[in-house]
Amino acid sequence: MSLPAATPNPCNDCPWRRKSARGWLGPYDADEWIALAHSDEPIACHETIDEDAVDDEGEADWNQPGLRQCRGAAIYRKNICKSPRSADVAIGPVDRETVFSNPMEFKNHHENA
């Protein structure tokens, strides 16, 4: 299956943005988000997920119309030099001004709210 492209920009409340609401992480804690971003798994943009298409484990079906990958997570991956194995998983571009540059910054922002 081919994955959808990432959103053009991180959304305003993307947890990967430096200006995101402190502590707002949705379904995962900071360590879980970091582990996911350091993995090879695609990350969906929360604003594009159809909640009616999420299964009991909280997983979204990548075949949803309108679903996109998270640009904030893609930029974070580029910032930390993470290259997922699949070319379909979005990365980049580097942007250390808008998006966190390392896991310590992300954790500090969200856990010291």
Residue frames as qw, qx, qy, qz and C-alpha x, y, z in Angstrom:
[[0.000, 0.887, 0.461, 0.000, 0.00, 0.00, 0.00],
 [0.371, 0.393, -0.018, 0.841, 1.19, 3.47, -0.83],
 [0.264, -0.574, -0.519, 0.575, 0.87, 5.96, 2.03],
 [0.171, 0.921, 0.297, 0.184, -0.67, 9.41, 1.58],
 [0.418, 0.491, -0.194, 0.739, 1.58, 12.45, 1.52],
 [0.326, -0.386, -0.516, 0.692, 2.13, 14.60, 4.59],
 [0.055, 0.921, 0.361, -0.137, 0.20, 17.78, 5.20],
 [0.479, 0.738, -0.042, 0.473, 1.91, 20.85, 3.67],
 [0.064, 0.572, -0.453, 0.681, 2.80, 22.28, 7.11],
 [0.247, -0.197, -0.842, 0.437, 2.52, 21.23, 10.74],
 [0.262, -0.732, -0.502, -0.379, -0.93, 22.17, 12.01],
 [0.110, -0.721, 0.221, -0.648, -1.17, 24.86, 14.68],
 [0.679, -0.535, 0.336, -0.374, -1.72, 22.35, 17.49],
 [0.857, 0.265, -0.430, 0.101, 0.74, 19.71, 16.29],
 [0.748, -0.654, 0.047, 0.100, 2.57, 18.37, 19.37],
 [0.798, 0.059, 0.116, 0.589, 5.86, 18.52, 17.43],
 [0.212, 0.778, 0.083, 0.586, 5.67, 22.32, 17.04],
 [0.381, 0.048, -0.475, 0.792, 7.60, 24.41, 19.53],
 [0.252, -0.142, 0.125, -0.949, 4.53, 26.64, 19.95],
 [0.529, -0.307, -0.730, -0.305, 2.15, 23.75, 20.66],
 [0.600, -0.637, 0.048, -0.483, 0.06, 23.67, 23.83],
 [0.052, 0.466, -0.819, 0.331, 2.28, 22.36, 26.61],
 [0.369, -0.066, 0.840, -0.393, 1.25, 18.89, 27.68],
 [0.754, 0.376, 0.146, -0.518, -1.28, 18.38, 24.85],
 [0.081, -0.403, 0.866, 0.284, -0.30, 15.02, 23.42],
 [0.723, 0.096, -0.366, -0.577, -3.57, 13.35, 22.54],
 [0.945, -0.162, -0.162, -0.233, -3.58, 9.56, 22.91],
 [0.844, 0.108, -0.330, 0.408, 0.11, 9.05, 23.76],
 [0.475, -0.829, 0.024, 0.293, 2.50, 10.31, 26.41],
 [0.134, 0.886, -0.387, -0.218, 5.79, 12.02, 25.48],
 [0.378, -0.419, 0.809, 0.164, 7.85, 8.81, 25.59],
 [0.642, 0.350, 0.682, 0.005, 5.36, 6.99, 23.35],
 [0.449, 0.877, 0.056, -0.160, 5.41, 9.85, 20.80],
 [0.059, -0.781, 0.588, 0.203, 9.20, 9.88, 20.80],
 [0.530, -0.140, 0.829, 0.109, 9.38, 6.09, 20.35],
 [0.628, 0.599, 0.492, -0.064, 6.91, 6.31, 17.46],
 [0.310, 0.923, -0.157, -0.167, 8.86, 9.11, 15.77],
 [0.161, -0.655, 0.724, 0.145, 12.10, 7.15, 16.16],
 [0.670, 0.104, 0.735, -0.001, 10.48, 4.07, 14.61],
 [0.117, -0.060, 0.686, 0.716, 9.81, 3.34, 10.96],
 [0.146, 0.579, 0.799, -0.074, 6.02, 3.68, 11.34],
 [0.046, 0.480, 0.310, 0.819, 4.04, 6.39, 9.55],
 [0.078, -0.389, -0.584, 0.708, 2.34, 8.95, 11.81],
 [0.084, 0.666, 0.623, 0.401, -1.05, 10.33, 10.84],
 [0.016, -0.239, 0.118, -0.964, -1.90, 14.01, 11.22],
 [0.044, 0.339, 0.815, -0.469, -4.54, 14.10, 13.96],
 [0.320, 0.439, 0.118, -0.832, -6.53, 16.75, 12.09],
 [0.460, 0.290, -0.582, -0.606, -7.04, 14.45, 9.10],
 [0.047, -0.018, -0.993, 0.110, -8.17, 11.32, 10.98],
 [0.594, -0.291, -0.345, -0.666, -11.81, 10.30, 10.62],
 [0.314, -0.330, 0.713, -0.533, -12.60, 9.23, 14.19],
 [0.858, 0.094, 0.188, -0.469, -15.29, 6.86, 12.90],
 [0.840, 0.421, -0.343, -0.017, -12.57, 4.88, 11.08],
 [0.015, 0.592, -0.719, 0.364, -10.34, 4.32, 14.14],
 [0.723, -0.126, -0.673, -0.096, -10.28, 0.76, 15.50],
 [0.720, -0.655, -0.220, -0.070, -10.43, -0.38, 19.14],
 [0.762, -0.243, -0.062, 0.597, -6.65, -0.01, 19.52],
 [0.067, -0.862, -0.031, 0.501, -6.80, 3.60, 18.30],
 [0.405, -0.180, 0.611, 0.656, -5.27, 2.79, 14.93],
 [0.466, 0.618, 0.032, -0.633, -6.46, 4.66, 11.84],
 [0.776, 0.327, 0.503, 0.194, -7.01, 2.96, 8.50],
 [0.270, -0.434, 0.354, 0.783, -4.51, 4.44, 6.04],
 [0.179, 0.322, 0.740, 0.562, -7.11, 4.09, 3.28],
 [0.028, 0.750, 0.507, -0.424, -9.29, 6.85, 4.75],
 [0.368, 0.698, 0.282, 0.545, -10.05, 9.60, 2.26],
 [0.105, -0.919, 0.027, -0.380, -8.35, 12.79, 3.36],
 [0.791, -0.567, 0.081, 0.214, -5.93, 11.12, 5.79],
 [0.468, 0.776, -0.311, 0.285, -2.42, 12.59, 5.61],
 [0.756, -0.120, -0.381, 0.518, 0.85, 11.98, 7.37],
 [0.355, -0.891, -0.155, 0.236, 1.92, 14.42, 10.08],
 [0.502, 0.740, -0.142, 0.425, 4.26, 17.09, 8.70],
 [0.349, -0.823, 0.347, -0.286, 5.44, 17.98, 12.23],
 [0.865, -0.298, 0.399, 0.055, 6.59, 14.41, 12.86],
 [0.813, 0.479, 0.125, 0.307, 8.16, 14.30, 9.38],
 [0.194, 0.864, -0.244, 0.396, 10.17, 17.46, 10.11],
 [0.613, -0.660, 0.401, -0.168, 11.15, 16.16, 13.56],
 [0.946, 0.020, 0.272, 0.176, 12.47, 12.99, 11.90],
 [0.616, 0.657, -0.043, 0.433, 14.60, 15.04, 9.53],
 [0.178, -0.877, 0.277, -0.350, 15.80, 17.23, 12.43],
 [0.685, -0.524, 0.499, -0.088, 17.07, 14.11, 14.26],
 [0.214, 0.524, -0.756, -0.328, 18.43, 12.50, 11.06],
 [0.566, 0.067, 0.793, -0.216, 15.93, 9.61, 11.18],
 [0.407, 0.304, -0.564, -0.651, 15.32, 7.94, 7.84],
 [0.783, 0.029, 0.487, -0.385, 12.49, 5.37, 7.99],
 [0.448, -0.123, 0.820, 0.334, 13.07, 2.24, 5.91],
 [0.407, 0.597, 0.674, 0.154, 10.02, 2.87, 3.72],
 [0.215, 0.072, 0.244, 0.943, 10.27, 5.70, 1.21],
 [0.226, -0.614, -0.586, -0.478, 6.50, 6.19, 1.69],
 [0.475, -0.695, -0.409, 0.353, 7.01, 7.42, 5.27],
 [0.203, 0.909, 0.070, 0.356, 7.30, 11.22, 5.16],
 [0.635, -0.426, -0.127, 0.631, 10.44, 13.02, 6.36],
 [0.384, -0.075, 0.137, 0.910, 11.61, 16.63, 6.25],
 [0.556, 0.593, -0.270, 0.516, 12.46, 19.27, 5.52],
 [0.511, -0.186, -0.469, 0.696, 14.80, 20.35, 8.32],
 [0.155, -0.710, -0.140, -0.672, 13.17, 23.11, 10.38],
 [0.525, -0.197, -0.632, 0.535, 14.60, 23.49, 13.86],
 [0.072, -0.143, 0.157, -0.975, 12.92, 26.86, 14.35],
 [0.623, -0.188, -0.195, -0.734, 9.34, 25.56, 14.15],
 [0.928, -0.158, -0.285, -0.180, 9.73, 21.92, 15.25],
 [0.665, -0.660, 0.350, 0.006, 11.68, 20.34, 18.11],
 [0.409, 0.698, -0.586, -0.052, 15.25, 19.28, 17.34],
 [0.320, 0.236, -0.891, 0.220, 15.63, 16.41, 19.78],
 [0.546, -0.438, -0.704, -0.119, 13.67, 14.24, 22.22],
 [0.374, -0.301, -0.510, 0.714, 14.79, 16.20, 25.29],
 [0.112, 0.000, -0.063, -0.992, 13.25, 19.42, 23.94],
 [0.505, -0.277, -0.598, -0.558, 9.99, 17.60, 23.18],
 [0.574, -0.384, -0.690, 0.215, 9.81, 16.00, 26.65],
 [0.257, -0.187, -0.348, 0.882, 10.75, 19.20, 28.45],
 [0.244, -0.118, -0.240, -0.932, 8.05, 21.15, 26.62],
 [0.620, -0.281, -0.520, -0.516, 5.29, 18.63, 27.25],
 [0.675, -0.316, -0.631, 0.214, 6.21, 17.20, 30.65],
 [0.336, -0.251, -0.364, 0.832, 7.07, 20.47, 32.36],
 [0.050, -0.589, -0.498, -0.635, 3.82, 22.17, 31.42]]
